[in-house]
Amino acid sequence: MIVEYLGLIWNNFLYQPLFNLLIWLYENFTNNNLGWAVVYLTVILRFVLLPFTLVTEKAKAREEDLEKKAADIEKSFKNDPVLRKQEIRQLLRARRISPWSRAIVLGVQVLVLVLLYQVFISGITGERIIKVLYPSIDYPGKINTVFYGFELGKFHDWIWPGAVALFLIVEIYWENRKNKSLSKADLAYFILFPAFSFVALWLLPMVKSLFILTTMVFSVIIHQFSKIIFKPKTIKNKGH
């Protein structure tokens, strides 16, 4: 019974609305290009999640400020471990960060990945489309799944997963370029995370790579914008 209810919620409130929005974008804004419909869908979803994204970015700015303040405290009270602990404890209380907004953004993105996977595995032609489409959405006929010469449903495509992996390498390098004392864990993350992402996306339809790449570009733009609008308040330490 519970499984049936979950299936009903999944199909009627998640899969079907997303699929209809995708087809509506395909028919009205992309000149019948499903790849661009996926890009537009991704951007729309990220704009819907923008309030949560901004909360996350604000938390990141606070975390960066916290790390700088903690380093200052370590230097200022290096000869007084008791007072140093007190100052760091006070700093952590002042910079308490809730991870809920980040969890929402990541959760929705994972949900969309699963839904897109179902779209391309279940099929986007014939009777399956007719059963899922709302009456207000016109039947699109045969859908063009080729995006600039790349088949969106193709497995084991190496170019688009490679683009995602390269983007991750550049992003990780840029974030850590000023850190001259990288640990082995940092170096392992720099290599293994892009490699794991490449393998995972290589095993999935190429459309997943397009979705991931679009959302990463969007995230970078928002991150740079957030640096302008979010400037953490400075906290004066007693040792200064």
C-alpha positions, -999 to 999 in steps of 0.1 A, spaced: 0 0 0 28 24 10 47 15 -22 16 23 -43 12 57 -26 49 65 -32 46 54 -68 16 77 -72 34 106 -57 64 100 -78 45 98 -111 18 124 -105 37 151 -86 73 147 -97 78 128 -129 48 139 -149 51 177 -141 88 177 -150 82 157 -182 54 181 -193 76 212 -185 104 196 -205 81 190 -235 66 225 -232 100 241 -233 110 218 -262 79 229 -283 79 266 -275 115 279 -268 141 256 -283 131 251 -320 126 214 -312 160 208 -296 157 186 -265 192 194 -254 184 231 -250 151 221 -233 171 203 -207 194 233 -203 164 257 -199 148 233 -175 179 232 -154 182 269 -153 145 273 -143 149 248 -115 181 266 -103 162 299 -103 134 283 -83 161 271 -58 179 304 -58 167 315 -23 182 283 -9 213 287 -30 219 322 -17 215 310 19 241 283 11 264 309 -5 261 332 26 270 302 48 301 296 26 312 332 30 307 328 68 327 296 67 356 313 49 355 341 74 354 316 103 386 298 89 404 332 87 394 342 123 403 308 137 438 311 121 441 345 137 431 331 171 456 303 168 484 329 162 472 353 188 468 328 216 494 302 207 510 304 241 476 302 260 458 270 250 430 275 275 421 310 262 426 299 227 400 272 231 376 296 247 380 321 218 375 294 191 344 281 210 330 316 211 337 321 174 320 289 165 289 299 184 289 333 167 291 316 133 267 287 138 258 274 103 228 253 94 232 228 64 195 226 56 195 249 26 225 231 10 207 198 16 176 211 -2 195 223 -32 215 190 -35 184 169 -29 164 186 -57 193 183 -81 196 145 -73 158 142 -78 160 159 -112 189 136 -122 168 105 -113 137 120 -131 158 127 -163 171 92 -161 136 78 -160 126 101 -190 153 86 -212 150 50 -200 112 49 -201 112 64 -235 101 97 -251 81 84 -281 48 68 -289 21 58 -264 43 65 -233 44 102 -241 6 104 -248 -1 87 -214 21 112 -195 13 145 -213 -13 169 -199 -42 177 -222 -29 213 -225 5 201 -239 5 193 -276 19 159 -287 53 167 -301 56 137 -324 91 123 -329 114 142 -305 148 153 -317 173 139 -291 204 151 -310 223 180 -294 249 194 -317 257 160 -331 255 142 -297 228 118 -289 213 127 -255 204 92 -246 237 77 -256 256 57 -230 294 56 -227 299 90 -242 334 103 -231 333 139 -244 306 153 -221 317 134 -190 352 146 -198 340 182 -200 324 178 -165 356 163 -151 377 191 -166 354 217 -152 357 201 -118 395 201 -119 396 237 -129 371 246 -102 389 227 -74 422 242 -85 408 277 -85 393 273 -50 426 260 -36 451 280 -56 461 301 -26 465 272 -3 502 263 -3 499 234 22 476 209 6 472 177 25 472 142 9 434 142 13 431 174 -6 453 160 -34 433 128 -35 401 148 -37 416 169 -66 422 137 -86 396 112 -75 365 133 -74 367 144 -111 377 108 -120 348 93 -101 324 119 -117 337 110 -152 332 72 -147 297 77 -132 286 100 -160 302 77 -186 279 49 -174 248 71 -177 230 88 -206 248 118 -221 220 141 -210 231 137 -174 264 153 -182 246 182 -199 225 187 -168 255 186 -144 275 209 -166 247 234 -168 241 234 -131 278 238 -123 281 268 -146 250 283 -129 266 277 -95 298 294 -105 280 325 -117 259 326 -85 290 321 -64 309 350 -80 278 372 -76 274 362 -39 310 374 -32 298 409 -40 266 408 -19 278 387 10 306 402 31 309 385 65 310 409 95 344 410 111 347 398 147 374 415 168 394 392 189 405 400 224 441 394 215 443 423 190 
